[in-house]
């Protein structure tokens, strides 16, 4: 395992821990359901696709089986850096969600509306 790949794994784990910790801070799962589902899908994708692709040492997206030998571009050199970019993209998603989340205002009651009229 290269240093780049190790950095990508650590970065992604830290990003996911931060993301799940922020769910509790901004109101829980009930108030942030789309964000929570997105984060769960990102985690499932990362932890299922990473071992399925990297550990068999596949060099192309289609695999190295004899029927597909030579099909596609060798992406094995870019795998570590692409996982780092994936972690950064997820971090920016989390930051964007937190920064641009709609402000919860006070709900107006009928009495407050009647006072204004």
C-alpha positions in Angstrom: 0.0 0.0 0.0 1.4 3.3 -1.0 1.6 6.5 1.1 -0.9 8.1 -1.2 -3.4 5.4 -0.7 -2.9 5.4 3.1 -3.4 9.1 3.1 -6.6 8.7 1.1 -8.0 6.1 3.5 -7.2 8.2 6.6 -8.6 11.3 5.0 -11.9 9.6 4.0 -12.4 8.0 7.4 -11.8 11.4 9.1 -14.2 13.1 6.7 -16.9 10.5 7.4 -16.4 10.8 11.2 -16.7 14.5 11.0 -19.8 14.2 8.8 -21.6 11.9 11.2 -20.6 14.0 14.2 -22.1 17.1 12.6 -25.4 15.3 12.1 -25.9 15.3 15.9 -24.8 18.9 16.2 -27.2 20.3 13.6 -30.4 18.7 14.8 -30.1 14.9 14.3 -31.1 12.5 11.5 -34.7 13.6 11.5 -34.0 17.2 10.5 -31.2 16.2 8.1 -32.4 13.1 6.3 -31.2 13.9 2.8 -27.7 14.8 4.1 -27.6 11.6 6.3 -28.7 9.3 3.4 -26.1 10.9 1.1 -23.4 10.4 3.7 -24.4 6.8 4.2 -24.3 6.2 0.5 -20.8 7.8 0.3 -19.5 5.5 3.1 -21.0 2.4 1.5 -19.5 3.3 -1.9 -16.1 4.0 -0.5 -15.8 0.9 1.7 -17.2 -1.5 -0.9 -15.6 -0.3 -4.1 -12.1 0.3 -2.6 -11.5 -3.3 -1.6 -13.2 -4.7 -4.7 -11.0 -2.7 -7.0 -7.7 -2.3 -5.2 -6.9 -5.6 -3.6 -7.4 -7.8 -6.8 -5.0 -5.3 -8.4 -7.3 -4.5 -11.4 -5.8 -2.1 -13.8 -8.8 -1.2 -15.8 -12.5 -0.6 -15.0 -13.6 -3.6 -17.0 -11.1 -5.9 -15.2 -8.1 -8.0 -16.4 -10.0 -11.1 -17.4 -9.0 -12.6 -20.7 -12.2 -11.5 -22.5 -11.5 -7.9 -21.6 -7.7 -7.9 -21.6 -6.5 -4.6 -23.2 -9.9 -2.9 -23.0 -9.9 0.4 -21.3 -7.1 2.6 -19.9 -4.8 1.6 -17.1 -6.0 3.6 -14.1 -4.0 1.9 -11.4 -1.6 4.9 -11.2 -4.4 7.3 -10.5 -6.3 5.3 -7.9 -4.7 6.8 -4.8 -5.0 10.4 -5.9 -8.6 9.9 -7.1 -9.5 8.7 -3.6 -7.9 11.8 -2.1 -10.0 13.9 -4.5 -13.1 11.9 -3.5 -12.4 12.6 0.2 -11.9 16.3 -0.5 -15.2 16.4 -2.5 -17.0 14.8 0.4 -15.5 17.3 2.8 -16.6 20.2 0.6 -20.1 18.6 0.4 -20.3 18.5 4.2 -19.0 22.1 4.6 -21.4 23.3 2.0 -24.3 21.6 3.6 -23.5 23.1 7.0 -22.7 26.6 5.7 -25.7 26.9 3.4 -28.3 25.1 5.4 -31.4 27.2 5.7 -31.7 29.1 8.9 -34.4 27.9 11.1 -36.7 30.9 11.8 -39.4 31.3 14.3 -42.7 30.0 13.0 -45.4 32.7 12.9 -48.5 32.0 14.8 -51.9 33.3 14.0 -51.8 35.7 16.9 -48.5 37.3 15.7 -50.0 37.7 12.2 -53.2 39.2 13.7 -51.1 41.7 15.7 -49.3 42.8 12.5 -52.6 43.4 10.7 
